[in-house]
Amino acid sequence: MQSGPREIVNAFRPIPLEVPEGMKPNEFFNSTENLNDLVHNNGLLTNLEGLLLYRKALGHSNEFDTSIIYNSSERILDPLGRPVRRTQVPEAVKNVWNRMNQIIFDFMLERYPDPDRHLVLAGEASLDATWPLTSPGVPSIRMLHNHFIVFDKAELAAAPLADTNNPNLTDGGQHSLFQAHMRDVYRAFFDELDLEILRPCQMGSCRIALTGYPQGLPSWEVTGGAESLKQPRFWKEYDILLKGFLDFYRTFFGQVSTRNSAMPRDVYFPDLVEEKLLFNNDFLKAAKMVRDRCIHDARYANAIRWQPAFKQLIYRNDAGKLIVTISQNSIGNAITELLGVVVKRVPDADAYARTEPALIEKLLDVRRRLVEADLGEAIATPYWGTD
């Protein structure tokens, strides 16, 4: 079978929301009013830490699809001031969030044990809050949230090949920027991080054969498999990867913005930044190349996200191993597209209704496990109760 990214169609029930006149949809979706609808029509569980488990109304997959959002909409009315990544979350909240992640991922592996039949993934989609609200690609809900998704591989295999020039698959040229000009610098930087559970994958060994993705991204095998997700050390290393990425990204685009700029404030690994980046000719040469192009190419300059934008995920590869990867992302591709799955959402209430009972049964099952683990209280909606 030909390997390549797939484009699948996923049906959803049209959302009964009216965007007020004069507002753009992504402006409204960041409002407290929209988050109230998310709670009351799609909410599954909430807790005192402000974490909300909910059904994805505009889902990626009707096999299994749910998210956790750090719902700060009523406490922080300014959408640009809300936490948008793990490093901005209080430790007590992150501890609860990590436990929720572990339980839901364990549920997916238990329910879908065969890597030949199902693609299982979970990950954080975070985009920096400095993006203008009206910019293309801005997330529909500007708060820290993650995704838990399962795809049927038979359906993926039957789906048509996606356009490989899809800007979300190519990451608008920024992904290739890292690979073409700084690949060795990038990987050498990550190699210096203090990791014990996460072990670097050999090039190409972590790809999904069906799609050929991820492509070019540094990836790490989770030694110990699912049991390691029960260890605080794993989540510490998951954060270390993110912190390393943030340091690299901020340092690079700082140099793009201002020649010979100082080290960014509040970097996590200042010695590493100084030794591996700010005295590296290849790194600084790439920054000059991008800076020169920005000066002469308005469209290119407008596409750059000067603050970190990324996707970080855990997925199961074809061999059944758990893999962690992080995108080199300054455009904003969807989390599924890191694994070569392009999702086209279509409004079709009848098609969604045929899949809804089985989907909700699984969502309520995972909710019961979270309640039993004292990770929140069930929410009743018009579609389900609290039992």
ChimeraX attribute file (.defattr): number of C-alpha atoms within 10 A of each C-alpha:
attribute: neighborCount
match mode: 1-to-1
recipient: residues
	/A:1	6
	/A:2	10
	/A:3	13
	/A:4	20
	/A:5	27
	/A:6	24
	/A:7	19
	/A:8	20
	/A:9	13
	/A:10	18
	/A:11	22
	/A:12	24
	/A:13	17
	/A:14	13
	/A:15	12
	/A:16	8
	/A:17	10
	/A:18	9
	/A:19	14
	/A:20	9
	/A:21	6
	/A:22	6
	/A:23	10
	/A:24	12
	/A:25	13
	/A:26	19
	/A:27	17
	/A:28	18
	/A:29	19
	/A:30	21
	/A:31	17
	/A:32	19
	/A:33	12
	/A:34	16
	/A:35	20
	/A:36	14
	/A:37	14
	/A:38	19
	/A:39	20
	/A:40	15
	/A:41	20
	/A:42	22
	/A:43	24
	/A:44	30
	/A:45	24
	/A:46	22
	/A:47	16
	/A:48	10
	/A:49	17
	/A:50	17
	/A:51	23
	/A:52	24
	/A:53	29
	/A:54	23
	/A:55	21
	/A:56	20
	/A:57	16
	/A:58	17
	/A:59	21
	/A:60	28
	/A:61	22
	/A:62	23
	/A:63	17
	/A:64	21
	/A:65	24
	/A:66	24
	/A:67	22
	/A:68	25
	/A:69	21
	/A:70	24
	/A:71	24
	/A:72	22
	/A:73	21
	/A:74	12
	/A:75	10
	/A:76	13
	/A:77	13
	/A:78	14
	/A:79	20
	/A:80	17
	/A:81	13
	/A:82	21
	/A:83	23
	/A:84	24
	/A:85	23
	/A:86	20
	/A:87	14
	/A:88	11
	/A:89	16
	/A:90	11
	/A:91	11
	/A:92	9
	/A:93	16
	/A:94	18
	/A:95	14
	/A:96	17
	/A:97	21
	/A:98	17
	/A:99	19
	/A:100	22
	/A:101	23
	/A:102	19
	/A:103	17
	/A:104	20
	/A:105	22
	/A:106	17
	/A:107	16
	/A:108	20
	/A:109	19
	/A:110	10
	/A:111	10
	/A:112	17
	/A:113	13
	/A:114	15
	/A:115	17
	/A:116	14
	/A:117	14
	/A:118	22
	/A:119	22
	/A:120	25
	/A:121	25
	/A:122	26
	/A:123	22
	/A:124	23
	/A:125	22
	/A:126	23
	/A:127	26
	/A:128	23
	/A:129	21
	/A:130	13
	/A:131	18
	/A:132	10
	/A:133	18
	/A:134	11
	/A:135	11
	/A:136	12
	/A:137	15
	/A:138	18
	/A:139	21
	/A:140	13
	/A:141	20
	/A:142	29
	/A:143	25
	/A:144	23
	/A:145	22
	/A:146	23
	/A:147	21
	/A:148	24
	/A:149	24
	/A:150	21
	/A:151	21
	/A:152	18
	/A:153	16
	/A:154	12
	/A:155	13
	/A:156	19
	/A:157	18
	/A:158	11
	/A:159	15
	/A:160	13
	/A:161	19
	/A:162	18
	/A:163	13
	/A:164	13
	/A:165	10
	/A:166	13
	/A:167	13
	/A:168	20
	/A:169	26
	/A:170	18
	/A:171	22
	/A:172	20
	/A:173	17
	/A:174	19
	/A:175	19
	/A:176	17
	/A:177	15
	/A:178	20
	/A:179	17
	/A:180	12
	/A:181	16
	/A:182	18
	/A:183	18
	/A:184	13
	/A:185	19
	/A:186	21
	/A:187	14
	/A:188	13
	/A:189	19
	/A:190	19
	/A:191	12
	/A:192	11
	/A:193	15
	/A:194	11
	/A:195	18
	/A:196	11
	/A:197	21
	/A:198	22
	/A:199	15
	/A:200	19
	/A:201	16
	/A:202	11
	/A:203	12
	/A:204	16
	/A:205	13
	/A:206	28
	/A:207	21
	/A:208	22
	/A:209	16
	/A:210	19
	/A:211	21
	/A:212	17
	/A:213	21
	/A:214	23
	/A:215	22
	/A:216	17
	/A:217	21
	/A:218	21
	/A:219	25
	/A:220	21
	/A:221	23
	/A:222	24
	/A:223	17
	/A:224	12
	/A:225	15
	/A:226	16
	/A:227	12
	/A:228	17
	/A:229	22
	/A:230	16
	/A:231	14
	/A:232	13
	/A:233	15
	/A:234	20
	/A:235	20
	/A:236	14
	/A:237	17
	/A:238	21
	/A:239	15
	/A:240	19
	/A:241	22
	/A:242	20
	/A:243	18
	/A:244	20
	/A:245	22
	/A:246	19
	/A:247	24
	/A:248	24
	/A:249	22
	/A:250	18
	/A:251	25
	/A:252	23
	/A:253	20
	/A:254	19
	/A:255	24
	/A:256	23
	/A:257	16
	/A:258	12
	/A:259	12
	/A:260	13
	/A:261	14
	/A:262	11
	/A:263	18
	/A:264	16
	/A:265	10
	/A:266	8
	/A:267	17
	/A:268	15
	/A:269	14
	/A:270	14
	/A:271	10
	/A:272	18
	/A:273	20
	/A:274	13
	/A:275	11
	/A:276	19
	/A:277	22
	/A:278	18
	/A:279	11
	/A:280	13
	/A:281	12
	/A:282	15
	/A:283	22
	/A:284	19
	/A:285	15
	/A:286	19
	/A:287	24
	/A:288	19
	/A:289	12
	/A:290	21
	/A:291	19
	/A:292	13
	/A:293	15
	/A:294	18
	/A:295	10
	/A:296	10
	/A:297	11
	/A:298	10
	/A:299	10
	/A:300	15
	/A:301	16
	/A:302	11
	/A:303	16
	/A:304	17
	/A:305	18
	/A:306	19
	/A:307	18
	/A:308	22
	/A:309	24
	/A:310	25
	/A:311	23
	/A:312	21
	/A:313	23
	/A:314	22
	/A:315	25
	/A:316	25
	/A:317	21
	/A:318	19
	/A:319	12
	/A:320	16
	/A:321	16
	/A:322	23
	/A:323	23
	/A:324	24
	/A:325	24
	/A:326	23
	/A:327	23
	/A:328	26
	/A:329	24
	/A:330	22
	/A:331	24
	/A:332	24
	/A:333	23
	/A:334	21
	/A:335	27
	/A:336	21
	/A:337	21
	/A:338	24
	/A:339	23
	/A:340	26
	/A:341	24
	/A:342	24
	/A:343	18
	/A:344	12
	/A:345	15
	/A:346	15
	/A:347	14
	/A:348	13
	/A:349	14
	/A:350	12
	/A:351	14
	/A:352	18
	/A:353	14
	/A:354	11
	/A:355	14
	/A:356	16
	/A:357	12
	/A:358	13
	/A:359	19
	/A:360	19
	/A:361	12
	/A:362	17
	/A:363	19
	/A:364	18
	/A:365	12
	/A:366	19
	/A:367	26
	/A:368	20
	/A:369	15
	/A:370	21
	/A:371	15
	/A:372	10
	/A:373	12
	/A:374	11
	/A:375	21
	/A:376	23
	/A:377	18
	/A:378	21
	/A:379	21
	/A:380	17
	/A:381	14
	/A:382	8
	/A:383	11
	/A:384	16
	/A:385	11
	/A:386	13
	/A:387	10
